[in-house]
Amino acid sequence: MKIIGVTKCPTGIAHTYMAAERLELMAPELGHEIKVETQGSQGTENRLSENDIREADYVIIAADAAIDGMERFRGKKVYKTPIKPVLKNTAKIFQEIEAKAMVAEEGSHTKKQSAGKGGAEAETELLRQLMNGASHMIPFVVVGGMFLSVSMALGESASPGFLAVSPVFWDKIRSIGEMAFALMYPVLAGFFACAIAGRAALAPAMIGAMIATDGALLGTGEGTGFLGCIVVGYLVGHLVAWMNSWKVPKSVRPMMPIFVIPIAGVSMVAFLFLCLLGEPITFVMKGLNQLLVRLSASPSTAVPLGIVLGAMIGVDMGGPVNKVAFFFGVASIAEGNPQIMGIAASAIAVAPLSMGAAAMLGKKRFSEEEQKAGIYTICMGLIGISEGAIPFATADPKRVVPSVVAGSAVSGAAAAVLGITVAAPHGGPIVGLLGAVNHIFLYFLCIFLGVSLSTVLVLVLKGDSPKKNSF
C-alpha cells in the first residue's frame, strides 16, 4: 500500500520525530511505501504534496495535538491514533489500518466521529485539543520566564556601567518578559478553540481570554487565569463549531469568519464572564493558588506534593500524564508560584539520564542497541527531553517504569523540600545553566538523587542475566 502520515506531539520536540521514524522504518519491512510529514517545533517538515495525498491509499494521523491542514485529506481513508501506540507497537498500526480507517469529511471529521464518540475517545480528543493550545503557549512562557529571570538576576546586581547598561535597561527586559506572559493566556485559549472549530475560532477566543484575565474589567481584582482561558477556549470552540454548521446562503458565508463569528463569540464571552463566570472562576483560581503555596511551604505537605507530581512526570515519559503535570507547572509560573515548575523540572530529566547511565554502567544487562543509545539518551536528558527513555521502557516496561517513577518521585520530593523554583517551562540541567533556577546546586542535587535511585533500581531489577530483546 501507499501510505502517508502526519505526526505531531504537544511540544513538537521528541515524540513527533520518534513516531515518524518508527513509521518510516516499519513500513518497508511490511512491504508498504510511506511518507511522513512532521509538524514539530521547527514547523512543518517533509511536507506532503498534492500528488502524495492523491496517490495515497491510507493516511495515518499520529498526533496528541490538533494537526494543521487536516482539510487536505477530505475523502481519504484516515486512521487516527495517539503517538504512544505508534512507539509501543508500530507493526500493529499497519495491521489495523484497513479495518479502522475512516473516510474524512469536511476536512477534520470522519464518518465515525460524526456519528459520535464514546466517553474515552471524547476525553482523548478533548485532551488533544487542549494540548494544541498548550503547545502554542509554551514558547511564550519560555520567553517570559527567561527574560524575567535574567532581568531579576542581573538587574538587582546592576550598577551604572554594569555590562555597559544602566539598571533601567533591565527594567525594560523585565517588561518584555511580562508582555510574553500576558500573551500566553490568549494564545492558550485561541489555539484550544482553533483545534475544535478551525481558524474562525481564533480571534473570538483570544479576545475572550483577554477579557477573562482582566481583573479590572471583570471587577474581581484579579483575572480568572489559565482556568478561565480553558473555559473560554472550550466555549468559543464549540460555539463556532455550531455556527459553522449553519446552512447559510453562499453570499453570506464569506462574512461568517470575519464578521458574524468574531462578534458573536466575543459578545458571548464578554456577557458570560462579566455577568456570570468571572467571579466564581476567579475565586477558584485564588483558592487553588493559595492551596499550592501552602502545600509547598510546609515540608510535611511539600513532600507528598513533590512525590505525586514527580511520579506523574516519570510514569509515561512525555505522555498524557506527564503533560498534565508539566502543564500544571507551566500554569503555576504564570500564577506566581514557580516552585511547582521546580518540582516538575527536577523530575523531567530523571528517566533519560538514569536509563542512559544504566546502559553504560551495566552493559551485560542491556542489548547492544541499548548500549549504543546510552550516550544519546544522556544527551537528551541534559536538555530535558524525557522521551529519550521511551525505547528502554518499551523494551522492558516491568523493570524500567517502576525504577523511573521511583527516581522521579524522589527528585520531585527533594525539589519541594528544598524550595526549588524554575521560571522557564522546561526541565533538566539545561534550565539551571540558563539561569532560570533559584538555587542551581540544590537543583542539580535533586536531579542527581533521582537519577541515582533510578539507575540503581533498574540495574538491580534486571539482575545479572544478559538482555536479549532490543528496541
C-alpha positions in Angstrom: 0.0 0.0 0.0 1.0 3.6 -0.5 0.6 5.3 2.9 1.2 8.9 4.0 1.2 10.2 7.6 1.4 13.2 9.8 2.9 13.2 13.3 2.6 15.9 16.0 3.1 16.0 19.7 2.2 18.9 22.1 5.8 20.2 22.4 6.9 19.2 18.9 10.3 18.1 20.1 10.8 14.4 20.5 7.7 12.3 20.1 6.9 14.0 16.8 10.1 12.7 15.2 10.4 9.4 17.0 6.9 8.4 15.8 7.8 9.4 12.2 11.0 7.4 12.4 9.2 4.3 13.6 6.6 4.5 10.9 9.3 5.0 8.2 11.3 2.1 9.4 8.4 -0.4 9.8 6.5 0.3 6.6 9.2 -1.1 4.2 9.5 -4.2 6.4 5.8 -4.9 5.8 6.0 -4.1 2.1 4.4 -0.6 2.2 5.5 2.7 0.8 5.3 5.6 3.2 6.0 9.3 3.5 5.5 11.1 6.9 5.1 14.8 7.4 6.3 16.1 10.8 4.7 19.1 12.4 7.2 19.9 15.1 8.7 22.9 16.9 10.6 23.9 13.8 7.5 24.0 11.7 6.2 21.5 9.1 9.0 19.3 7.6 8.8 16.7 4.8 5.5 18.3 3.7 3.1 16.1 1.8 2.4 17.3 -1.7 -0.9 17.2 -3.5 0.4 14.3 -5.6 1.4 12.4 -2.4 -2.1 12.8 -1.0 -3.8 11.9 -4.2 -1.9 8.7 -4.7 -2.1 7.5 -1.1 -4.3 4.6 -0.1 -4.4 5.5 3.6 -3.5 8.4 5.8 -2.1 7.8 9.3 -2.5 10.7 11.8 -0.4 10.1 14.8 -0.9 13.1 17.0 -1.5 14.3 20.5 -2.4 17.8 19.4 -4.6 19.1 16.5 -2.7 19.0 13.2 -2.6 21.7 10.7 -4.1 21.2 7.2 -6.5 18.3 8.1 -8.8 19.6 5.3 -6.3 18.2 2.8 -7.4 14.7 3.5 -11.1 15.1 2.7 -12.3 11.9 1.0 -9.2 9.9 2.0 -9.2 6.9 4.4 -7.7 8.3 7.6 -6.5 6.3 10.6 -6.1 8.4 13.7 -4.1 7.4 16.8 -2.3 9.0 19.7 1.5 8.8 19.4 2.1 6.3 22.2 0.7 3.3 20.4 3.0 4.1 17.5 6.0 4.0 19.7 4.9 0.9 21.6 3.8 -1.4 18.7 4.4 0.2 15.3 3.5 -3.0 13.4 0.1 -3.1 15.0 -0.7 0.3 13.4 -0.3 -1.1 9.9 -2.2 -4.3 10.8 -5.2 -2.2 12.0 -5.2 0.4 9.3 -7.5 -1.3 6.8 -10.1 -2.2 9.5 -10.1 1.1 11.4 -9.5 3.8 8.9 -12.5 6.1 8.3 -13.2 8.4 5.3 -12.6 12.0 6.3 -15.4 14.5 5.8 -15.2 18.4 6.0 -11.5 18.2 6.5 -11.4 17.5 10.2 -14.0 14.8 10.9 -14.5 11.2 9.9 -17.7 9.3 9.4 -17.1 7.5 12.7 -16.5 10.8 14.5 -19.6 12.5 13.1 -21.7 9.6 14.4 -20.5 10.5 17.9 -17.6 9.5 20.2 -17.6 7.2 23.2 -16.6 8.6 26.6 -12.9 7.6 26.5 -12.5 8.7 22.9 -14.1 12.0 23.6 -11.8 12.6 26.6 -8.8 11.8 24.4 -9.9 14.2 21.8 -10.5 16.9 24.4 -7.0 16.4 25.8 -5.6 16.6 22.3 -7.4 19.9 21.7 -6.2 21.4 25.0 -2.7 20.3 24.3 -2.8 22.1 21.0 -3.3 25.3 23.0 -0.6 24.4 25.5 1.9 23.6 22.8 1.5 27.0 21.1 1.6 28.7 24.6 4.9 27.2 25.7 7.2 29.4 23.6 5.6 32.5 25.1 6.2 31.2 28.6 9.8 30.3 27.8 10.5 33.8 26.6 8.6 35.4 29.5 10.4 33.2 32.1 13.8 33.6 30.7 13.6 37.4 30.3 12.2 37.8 33.8 14.9 35.5 35.2 17.7 37.4 33.5 16.3 40.8 34.5 16.0 39.8 38.1 19.4 38.1 38.3 21.3 40.8 36.6 19.1 43.8 37.3 19.4 43.5 41.1 23.2 43.5 41.0 23.4 46.1 38.2 25.1 49.4 38.8 25.9 52.2 36.4 28.2 50.9 33.8 27.4 47.2 34.5 27.7 45.4 31.2 27.7 48.9 29.7 24.0 49.4 30.5 22.1 51.0 33.4 19.5 49.3 35.7 16.8 50.9 33.6 17.7 48.5 30.8 16.9 45.5 33.0 13.5 47.0 33.9 12.8 47.1 30.2 13.9 43.4 29.8 11.5 42.6 32.7 8.7 44.4 30.9 9.3 42.3 27.8 9.0 39.2 29.9 5.8 40.4 31.4 4.4 41.1 27.9 5.2 37.5 26.9 3.4 36.2 29.9 0.4 38.4 29.1 0.3 36.9 25.6 0.4 33.3 27.0 -3.3 33.4 28.0 -4.9 34.4 24.7 -2.7 32.0 22.8 -3.8 29.1 25.1 -7.5 29.9 24.6 -7.1 30.7 20.9 -5.4 27.6 19.8 -7.6 25.4 22.1 -10.6 26.8 20.3 -8.9 26.6 16.9 -8.4 22.8 17.4 -12.1 22.4 18.0 -13.5 24.6 15.2 -10.7 25.9 13.0 -9.3 29.3 12.3 -12.6 31.1 12.7 -12.5 30.5 16.4 -9.0 32.0 16.9 -9.9 35.7 17.2 -13.0 35.4 19.4 -11.2 33.1 21.8 -8.1 35.2 22.0 -10.1 38.4 22.7 -12.3 36.5 25.1 -9.2 35.3 27.0 -8.1 38.9 27.4 -11.5 39.8 28.8 -11.4 36.8 31.2 -7.9 37.7 32.5 -8.5 41.4 33.1 -9.4 41.7 36.7 -10.2 45.4 36.5 -12.7 44.8 33.7 -14.3 41.9 35.5 -14.4 43.8 38.8 -12.8 40.9 40.6 -9.4 42.5 41.3 -7.6 39.5 39.6 -8.3 37.7 36.4 -9.5 34.2 36.0 -6.0 32.9 35.0 -5.4 29.8 33.0 -8.6 28.2 34.2 -10.7 30.9 32.7 -8.8 30.7 29.4 -9.5 27.0 29.2 -13.2 27.7 29.7 -13.1 30.4 27.1 -11.4 28.1 24.6 -13.8 25.3 25.1 -16.9 27.5 24.9 -15.8 29.5 21.9 -14.6 26.4 20.1 -18.0 24.7 20.4 -19.9 27.9 19.7 -18.0 28.4 16.4 -18.3 24.7 15.5 -22.1 25.0 15.9 -22.1 28.3 13.9 -20.1 26.6 11.1 -22.8 24.0 10.8 -25.4 26.7 9.9 -26.9 26.4 6.5 -26.4 30.0 5.2 -26.6 31.4 1.7 -23.4 31.3 -0.3 -23.4 35.1 -0.4 -23.3 35.3 3.4 -20.8 32.5 4.1 -17.7 34.7 3.4 -18.9 37.1 6.1 -19.2 34.4 8.7 -15.5 34.1 9.8 -14.6 37.8 9.5 -17.8 39.4 10.9 -20.5 37.2 12.3 -18.4 34.6 14.2 -15.9 37.1 15.8 -18.7 39.5 17.0 -20.9 36.7 18.3 -18.1 34.9 20.0 -16.7 38.0 21.8 -20.2 39.1 22.8 -20.9 35.7 24.3 -17.7 35.5 26.3 -18.0 39.1 27.5 -21.5 38.6 28.7 -20.7 35.3 30.5 -17.6 36.5 32.2 -18.9 39.9 33.1 -22.2 38.7 34.4 -21.8 35.0 35.4 -18.4 33.3 35.3 -15.8 35.9 36.2 -16.3 36.0 39.9 -16.6 32.2 40.6 -13.7 31.2 38.4 -11.5 33.9 40.0 -12.5 32.6 43.4 -11.5 29.1 42.4 -8.2 30.2 40.9 -7.3 32.2 44.1 -8.1 29.2 46.2 -6.1 26.8 44.0 -3.0 29.1 44.0 -3.2 29.6 47.8 -3.5 25.9 48.3 -0.4 25.2 46.2 1.5 27.9 48.1 0.5 26.4 51.4 1.3 22.9 50.4 4.7 23.8 49.0 5.6 26.0 52.1 5.5 23.2 54.7 7.8 20.1 54.4 5.0 17.9 55.7 2.8 18.7 52.7 5.5 19.6 50.2 6.9 16.0 50.2 3.6 14.4 49.2 3.1 17.1 46.6 6.6 16.6 45.2 6.2 12.8 45.1 2.9 12.9 43.3 4.0 15.5 40.6 7.4 13.8 40.2 5.8 10.4 39.7 3.4 11.8 37.2 6.3 13.2 35.2 8.1 9.9 35.2 5.3 7.4 34.7 4.8 7.8 30.9 7.9 9.9 30.0 6.3 12.6 27.9 2.8 11.0 27.6 -0.6 12.4 28.7 0.0 12.0 32.4 3.4 13.6 32.1 1.9 16.5 30.1 -0.8 17.1 32.8 1.8 17.6 35.5 4.0 19.6 33.2 1.1 21.9 32.2 0.3 22.3 35.9 3.8 23.6 36.4 3.6 25.9 33.4 0.3 27.4 34.6 1.7 27.9 38.1 4.6 30.0 36.7 2.1 32.5 35.3 0.2 32.5 38.6 3.4 33.5 40.5 4.2 30.1 42.0 7.3 28.8 40.1 8.0 26.2 42.8 5.6 23.8 41.1 7.6 24.1 37.9 10.7 23.5 40.1 9.3 20.1 41.1 8.4 19.2 37.5 11.7 20.4 36.1 13.7 18.4 38.6 11.9 15.2 37.7 11.9 15.6 33.9 15.5 14.6 33.3 15.5 11.5 35.6 14.2 9.0 33.0 16.7 9.6 30.2 19.7 10.3 32.4 19.2 7.2 34.5 18.5 4.9 31.6 21.5 6.2 29.7 23.7 5.8 32.8 22.4 2.3 33.5 23.0 1.2 29.9 26.6 2.4 30.1 27.3 1.0 33.6 25.6 -2.3 33.3 26.3 -3.3 29.8 25.6 -7.0 30.3 22.0 -6.2 31.3 21.2 -4.3 28.1 21.1 -5.2 24.4 23.7 -3.9 22.1 21.3 -1.4 20.6 20.5 -0.1 24.1 24.2 0.2 25.0 24.8 2.3 21.9 21.9 4.5 22.7 23.2 5.3 26.2 25.2 8.4 25.4 22.4 9.7 23.1 19.9 9.2 25.8 22.0 11.0 28.3 22.3 14.0 25.9 18.6 14.1 25.6 18.3 14.1 29.4 20.8 17.0 29.7 18.5 19.2 27.6 15.3 18.0 29.4 13.7 15.6 26.9 12.3 12.7 28.9 11.1 10.9 25.8 14.7 9.7 25.3 13.9 6.9 27.8 10.9 5.6 25.9 12.8 2.9 23.9 14.1 1.4 27.2 10.6 1.4 28.8 9.1 -0.1 25.7 11.7 -3.0 25.7 11.3 -3.7 29.4 8.4 -1.9 31.0 8.1 -4.0 34.1 11.6 -3.0 35.3 12.2 0.4 33.7 8.9 2.1 34.5 8.9 1.4 38.3 12.5 2.5 38.5 11.9 5.7 36.7 8.8 6.5 38.7 10.6 6.0 42.0 13.5 8.2 41.0 11.3 10.9 39.6 9.2 10.9 42.8 12.4 11.4 44.8 13.6 14.3 42.7 10.2 15.9 43.0 10.1 15.5 46.7 13.6 16.9 47.1 12.8 19.9 45.0 9.7 20.6 47.0 11.5 20.4 50.4 14.5 22.5 49.2 12.2 25.2 47.7 13.5 24.9 44.1 11.8 27.4 41.7 12.1 27.4 38.0 10.9 30.4 35.9 11.1 28.6 32.5 8.7 25.8 31.4 11.3 23.2 30.8 13.5 20.8 32.8 16.8 19.1 33.0 20.3 20.6 33.7 20.0 23.0 30.8 17.4 25.0 32.7 19.9 25.6 35.5 22.7 26.5 33.2 20.4 29.1 31.5 19.9 30.8 34.9 16.2 30.1 35.3 16.6 28.3 38.7 16.9 30.0 42.1 19.5 27.5 43.6 21.4 25.8 40.9 23.5 23.5 43.0 20.5 22.3 45.0 18.6 21.8 41.7 21.4 19.6 40.4 21.4 17.7 43.7 17.6 17.0 43.3 18.2 15.6 39.8 21.3 13.6 41.0 19.3 11.9 43.8 16.5 10.8 41.4 18.9 9.6 38.7 21.0 7.7 41.2 18.0 5.9 42.6 16.5 5.0 39.2 19.9 3.8 37.9 20.5 1.5 40.9 16.9 0.2 40.9 16.9 -0.7 37.2 20.2 -2.5 37.4 19.1 -4.5 40.5 15.8 -5.4 38.9 17.4 -6.6 35.7 19.8 -8.9 37.6 22.9 -10.4 36.0 21.3 -12.1 33.0 22.1 -10.7 29.6 19.3 -8.7 28.0 18.4 -10.1 24.6 15.4 -8.1 23.4 16.1 -4.7 21.9 14.3 -1.6 20.7 
